[in-house]
Amino acid sequence: MNNTSHKLNLIKLSVIAITIVFAITGFFGFSTEYKKVSANISGPPPEHTNAPNEGNCTACHSDFPINSGSGNILITGVPSTYSNSQEIQITVTVNQADGVIYGFQLTAIDELGQMIGTFTLPNQTPAQTQIVSGLPNGIPRQYVEHTAQGTAPTQFGTKSWTFTWTAPSNVAGIVSFYAAGNAANSDGDTTGDRIYTTSVSTSTTTSKPIYDFDGDGKTDVSIFRPSVGQWWYLRSSDLGNGALQFGNSTDKPVPADYTGDGKT
């Protein structure tokens, strides 16, 4: 009876091992066919977070439109405001109920698209994450992404990675984190995988004026005409004026940054 149980355990372990091998093969695009693919076992190439001047992982995993599946990618731990030199622990999570293995890439940039702050990875053996460098549109950026050993799910249907971002020592305004994630189905190549993207922003405790309609960091003189539902504003950047019809005579104007992009 014990011998039988021992043999069954060996068979189960063998099946699991074979499954993992095929899963990794499917995720990174290895195949007996000669194919040109962008993905590889060392992690995705830089510049694929869907940030400004970047592409995303559908450049290789192109079967489905971006963000079209039942899963998602989340960036958690980013506060609404940050202080100089603050260390912030960030977690990226890719969710997909039928995903087999998972990957991600994240970057942090300021309002000009420049790399901002520094990343620090946890001490893990084997390493789950790594830092790579890119040069989108000639601008240096750093990226945190998964390693080959960091693709196995945390539990069924989800995978998380945690690392630290340290804010710069001087005031840097709005910082945006962009991330792309891959929920792979391990079909032997890069087909059938779901790609998700997201972004979150944080700013220094000194917030920008909420009546800044032209994005130059200065308050703009503005009025609201409820009779026609029009916003009129005088741009401090060039002293020109503009109008936008939005709302009706019974609405109350409540300008604010509702989308987290640093703009009213």
C-alpha positions as CSV (number, residue, x, y, z in Angstrom):
1,M,0.0,0.0,0.0
2,N,2.9,2.4,0.9
3,N,4.7,1.5,-2.4
4,T,1.5,2.3,-4.3
5,S,1.1,5.7,-2.6
6,H,4.8,6.5,-3.2
7,K,4.4,5.7,-6.9
8,L,1.3,7.9,-7.2
9,N,3.1,10.8,-5.5
10,L,6.0,10.4,-8.0
11,I,3.6,10.5,-10.9
12,K,1.9,13.6,-9.5
13,L,5.2,15.4,-9.1
14,S,6.2,14.5,-12.6
15,V,2.9,15.8,-14.0
16,I,3.4,19.1,-12.1
17,A,7.0,19.5,-13.4
18,I,6.0,18.8,-17.0
19,T,3.1,21.3,-16.7
20,I,5.4,24.1,-15.4
21,V,7.9,23.4,-18.2
22,F,5.1,23.7,-20.8
23,A,3.7,26.8,-19.1
24,I,7.0,28.6,-19.2
25,T,7.5,27.6,-22.8
26,G,4.1,28.9,-23.7
27,F,4.6,32.2,-21.9
28,F,7.9,33.1,-23.4
29,G,7.2,32.0,-26.9
30,F,9.5,29.0,-27.3
31,S,8.4,26.6,-30.0
32,T,9.7,24.0,-32.4
33,E,8.7,26.3,-35.2
34,Y,11.0,29.1,-36.3
35,K,9.1,32.2,-35.1
36,K,10.2,35.8,-34.5
37,V,8.9,36.8,-31.1
38,S,9.7,39.6,-28.7
39,A,9.2,37.8,-25.4
40,N,12.0,35.8,-23.8
41,I,12.6,34.0,-20.6
42,S,14.7,36.8,-19.1
43,G,11.7,39.1,-19.0
44,P,10.1,41.5,-21.4
45,P,12.2,44.0,-23.3
46,P,12.0,47.6,-21.8
47,E,9.5,50.3,-23.0
48,H,6.4,48.2,-22.9
49,T,4.4,49.7,-20.0
50,N,2.0,51.8,-22.2
51,A,3.6,54.9,-20.8
52,P,3.9,58.0,-23.1
53,N,6.3,57.2,-26.0
54,E,6.0,53.5,-25.3
55,G,4.2,50.5,-26.6
56,N,2.8,47.6,-24.6
57,C,3.0,43.8,-24.5
58,T,0.4,43.4,-27.4
59,A,3.4,44.1,-29.6
60,C,4.1,40.4,-29.2
61,H,1.0,38.9,-27.5
62,S,-1.4,40.3,-30.1
63,D,-4.3,37.9,-30.3
64,F,-6.6,40.1,-28.2
65,P,-7.1,43.9,-27.8
66,I,-5.5,45.4,-24.7
67,N,-7.6,45.2,-21.5
68,S,-10.2,43.1,-23.3
69,G,-10.2,40.0,-21.0
70,S,-11.9,39.3,-17.7
71,G,-8.8,40.0,-15.6
72,N,-6.9,43.1,-14.8
73,I,-3.6,44.6,-13.5
74,L,-3.5,46.6,-10.3
75,I,-0.9,48.9,-8.8
76,T,-1.4,49.3,-5.0
77,G,0.4,51.0,-2.2
78,V,0.9,54.3,-4.0
79,P,-0.4,57.1,-1.7
80,S,-2.3,60.2,-3.0
81,T,0.6,62.4,-1.9
82,Y,4.3,61.7,-1.1
83,S,7.1,63.5,0.6
84,N,10.8,64.0,-0.4
85,S,12.9,60.8,-0.1
86,Q,9.9,58.8,1.1
87,E,10.2,55.0,0.6
88,I,6.9,53.6,-0.7
89,Q,6.2,49.9,-1.0
90,I,4.4,49.1,-4.3
91,T,2.7,45.9,-5.2
92,V,1.7,45.0,-8.8
93,T,-0.9,42.3,-9.2
94,V,-2.1,40.6,-12.4
95,N,-5.4,38.7,-12.1
96,Q,-6.9,36.3,-14.6
97,A,-9.0,33.3,-13.4
98,D,-7.7,30.9,-16.1
99,G,-4.1,32.3,-16.3
100,V,-1.3,29.8,-15.9
101,I,1.7,32.1,-15.4
102,Y,2.0,35.8,-15.2
103,G,4.4,38.7,-16.0
104,F,4.6,42.5,-15.7
105,Q,6.6,45.6,-16.3
106,L,6.4,49.0,-14.5
107,T,8.0,52.4,-14.7
108,A,7.8,55.7,-12.9
109,I,8.0,59.1,-14.7
110,D,7.4,62.8,-13.9
111,E,5.2,65.2,-15.9
112,L,7.9,65.6,-18.6
113,G,8.3,61.9,-19.1
114,Q,11.6,61.7,-17.3
115,M,12.5,58.8,-15.0
116,I,11.8,59.8,-11.4
117,G,12.9,58.2,-8.1
118,T,14.7,54.9,-7.6
119,F,13.6,51.3,-7.4
120,T,14.8,48.8,-4.8
121,L,14.0,45.1,-5.1
122,P,13.4,42.7,-2.2
123,N,16.0,40.2,-1.2
124,Q,14.6,37.0,-2.6
125,T,16.0,33.6,-3.6
126,P,15.4,33.1,-6.4
127,A,14.8,36.7,-7.5
128,Q,11.2,37.4,-8.5
129,T,11.9,40.8,-10.0
130,Q,14.6,42.7,-11.8
131,I,15.4,46.2,-13.0
132,V,16.1,47.0,-16.7
133,S,16.8,50.2,-18.6
134,G,15.3,51.6,-21.7
135,L,15.5,54.8,-23.8
136,P,12.1,55.6,-25.3
137,N,12.2,58.6,-27.6
138,G,15.8,59.2,-26.3
139,I,14.7,59.6,-22.7
140,P,16.4,57.2,-20.1
141,R,13.9,55.2,-18.0
142,Q,14.2,52.3,-15.6
143,Y,11.7,49.4,-15.3
144,V,10.8,46.8,-12.7
145,E,9.7,43.5,-14.3
146,H,9.4,39.8,-13.5
147,T,12.1,37.2,-13.9
148,A,11.8,33.7,-15.2
149,Q,11.5,32.5,-11.6
150,G,8.8,35.1,-10.9
151,T,6.1,34.0,-13.2
152,A,4.4,31.3,-11.1
153,P,1.1,32.4,-9.6
154,T,0.9,33.5,-6.0
155,Q,-2.2,31.4,-5.8
156,F,-4.7,30.2,-8.5
157,G,-5.7,33.0,-10.8
158,T,-3.4,35.7,-9.5
159,K,0.2,36.8,-9.2
160,S,1.7,39.7,-7.1
161,W,5.2,41.3,-7.0
162,T,6.3,43.8,-4.3
163,F,9.2,46.3,-4.4
164,T,10.1,49.7,-3.1
165,W,10.1,53.1,-4.9
166,T,12.0,55.9,-3.2
167,A,11.0,59.5,-4.0
168,P,13.6,62.0,-5.1
169,S,15.1,64.3,-2.4
170,N,13.7,67.4,-4.1
171,V,10.2,68.4,-4.9
172,A,9.2,66.7,-8.2
173,G,5.5,67.4,-8.6
174,I,3.3,64.6,-10.0
175,V,4.7,61.1,-10.4
176,S,2.9,58.6,-12.6
177,F,3.4,54.8,-12.4
178,Y,2.6,52.9,-15.6
179,A,2.4,49.1,-15.7
180,A,1.5,46.3,-18.2
181,G,0.8,42.8,-17.3
182,N,0.5,39.4,-19.1
183,A,-1.8,36.6,-18.1
184,A,-0.5,33.7,-20.2
185,N,-2.4,30.5,-21.2
186,S,0.8,28.5,-22.0
187,D,-0.3,27.2,-25.4
188,G,3.2,26.8,-26.7
189,D,3.7,30.3,-28.1
190,T,2.7,33.9,-27.6
191,T,-0.9,33.4,-28.9
192,G,-4.0,33.5,-26.6
193,D,-2.4,35.6,-23.9
194,R,-4.3,38.5,-22.2
195,I,-2.5,41.9,-21.8
196,Y,-3.6,44.5,-19.3
197,T,-2.4,48.0,-18.6
198,T,-3.0,50.6,-15.8
199,S,-1.5,53.7,-14.3
200,V,-1.7,55.6,-11.0
201,S,-0.4,59.0,-10.0
202,T,0.8,60.6,-6.8
203,S,1.9,64.2,-6.1
204,T,3.9,66.2,-3.5
205,T,1.9,67.5,-0.5
206,T,2.0,70.9,-2.2
207,S,-0.9,70.3,-4.6
208,K,-1.4,72.1,-7.9
209,P,-4.1,74.8,-8.3
210,I,-7.4,73.1,-9.1
211,Y,-8.3,76.0,-11.4
212,D,-5.3,75.4,-13.7
213,F,-7.0,74.8,-17.0
214,D,-4.0,75.0,-19.3
215,G,-1.6,72.9,-17.2
216,D,1.1,75.4,-16.6
217,G,0.9,75.1,-12.8
218,K,-0.8,78.5,-12.3
219,T,-4.4,79.4,-11.4
220,D,-6.4,80.7,-14.4
221,V,-9.1,83.3,-14.0
222,S,-12.4,81.6,-14.9
223,I,-16.1,82.0,-14.8
224,F,-19.1,79.6,-15.2
225,R,-22.2,80.8,-17.1
226,P,-25.0,78.5,-15.9
227,S,-27.6,79.8,-18.4
228,V,-25.7,78.2,-21.3
229,G,-23.6,75.7,-19.3
230,Q,-20.3,77.3,-20.4
231,W,-16.9,77.5,-18.7
232,W,-14.8,80.5,-19.7
233,Y,-11.2,80.8,-18.7
234,L,-8.3,83.2,-19.3
235,R,-5.1,81.1,-19.9
236,S,-2.2,82.4,-17.8
237,S,0.2,80.7,-20.2
238,D,-0.6,82.9,-23.2
239,L,-3.4,85.3,-22.0
240,G,-5.7,83.7,-24.5
241,N,-9.2,82.7,-23.6
242,G,-11.3,79.6,-24.2
243,A,-14.7,78.2,-23.5
244,L,-16.1,74.7,-23.0
245,Q,-19.8,73.9,-22.8
246,F,-20.4,71.3,-20.1
247,G,-23.5,70.9,-17.9
248,N,-26.7,73.0,-17.7
249,S,-28.2,75.9,-15.7
250,T,-29.1,73.8,-12.6
251,D,-25.6,72.3,-12.2
252,K,-23.0,73.5,-9.7
253,P,-19.4,73.8,-10.8
254,V,-17.0,71.5,-8.8
255,P,-13.6,71.6,-10.6
256,A,-11.2,69.0,-9.4
257,D,-8.7,66.3,-10.6
258,Y,-11.1,63.3,-10.9
259,T,-8.9,61.1,-13.0
260,G,-5.5,61.4,-11.2
261,D,-3.6,62.8,-14.1
262,G,-2.8,66.1,-12.4
263,K,-5.3,68.1,-14.5
264,T,-8.6,69.7,-13.6
